[in-house]
Amino acid sequence: MTNKARLAFRQPKVIMIYENEDDILGAASIIADQVDEYRTVMLNSEIGETIKIIKPSVLLFALSNVQRSIELYTKLIADLHLNYPHYGILLCKNRESGVAFRCCIKGLFDNYFVYQPLYEKFRLKMIVHNGLRISQSVEQYKGFNEEQFEFIGDELTALIDAGGECKQSLLDSISKCKQQMKESEYSLIEEHKRAKISSKALIDKINKTHIEPLLAELESNIKIGLDGMIQQLLAKQLGLKELENRSFEMGRKKAPDPQVISEVLSTENSDTEETMNITSNANVSKRILVVEDNQIYRDMLVKVLAKEAYRVDAVADGLSALKKIRNNQYSLILMDLFMPNLDGINTTKQIKTINGGEEIPVIALTGNKNKELIKKWAEQGLQGYILKPSSKQEILEAVSRTAI
């Protein structure tokens, strides 16, 4: 099956909504290679009805900017076009990654991915894979309830009716038994009158001391037992109804609060609100050295880490880094590969010769995708690498995993 055919799949599980086709070519081809049931849909006035008909499990929003994607997603939910279990992914440009990150923290989207520039194709595949797994498992659970609730409810109704009929039948039987006993009593009395045997006194005594109490107890037990059974069945029926309502609510997504959207798009609060669930007081005791010759990228790294309460030092080359390491203790070193004076690989070699330096983890900062070069660096004790350009989330995740 060609990519072109996949893009036109009529009942897709995954769709990408876009405005400019040139923007999505790379990301679209990656997903088309991964998922057969996939389709791209250009934004138009009928997009809501289209989604309502095909009900995709995973939706990727690749509009011209994050704000437009938020507005569209919110409208689709508010108009009940997305009132079923699904997984929403926000695609964004690198400069909007901070806003996209806040969108996910605030619960507007389930995940996000930087597709301009497009570097981490495997991460995109993993996001889509997880989205399919999560949304379809919820859909199956909800679908099971919808298919079975009606049958279970009808079955319980039949049981309740049967229990009521059983109760009445037993009570009628007991009443009939009492009547027969009275008739038998009169018959015995008439039969033994001529013999002048006081059978009535005997029967009265038997009735009062044995038969009547026994029947009364039996009647009470049957009534109590059947009433209890009916009450339990009614309770189960109500419980199933409540479960059905919960399942329905689980499948719905509510439109985001406008205030939340405003906070997400606000640049004034971006640095304080977006990481309130990540920042830890434990970061204060961790000191990180950034070794990067590109001043813009170096300053960005310092700002990101400082906002998380890390103590950060920064230098522009390997020789300066060695001087810092000899005089300070670091929990982690972020190091560029290509630098003047001393490159990243040779600087890492020298660090291992410094007393205590062999224990300091090193993360590579590189835009170089040469696997052999990275492998060579890894042999010198590299703990990981971050491909440039990188998002704030990617930097913090790598630091959190590695810093001692």
Secondary structure, DSSP 8 states (H G I E B T S, - for coil): --HHHHHB-SS-SEEEEES-HHHHHHHHHHHHHH-SSEEEEE--TTHHHHHHHH--SEEEEE-SSHHHHHHHHHHHHHTTTT-S--EEEEEEEGGGHHHHHHHHHTTSSSEEEEEES---HHHHHHHHHHHHHHHHHHHHHHHHHHHHHHHHHHHHHHHHHHHHHHHHHHHHHHHHHHHHHHHHHHHHHHHHHTTT--HHHHHHHHIIIIIHHHHHHHHHHHHHHHHHHHHHHHHHHHHHHHHHHHHHHHT------HHHHHHHH-SSSHHHHTTTTT--GGGGG-EEEEE-S-HHHHHHHHHHHHHTT-EEEEESSHHHHHHHHHHS--SEEEEESS-SSS-HHHHHHHHTTSTTGGGS-EEEEE----HHHHHHHHTTTEEEEEESS--HHHHHHHHHHH--
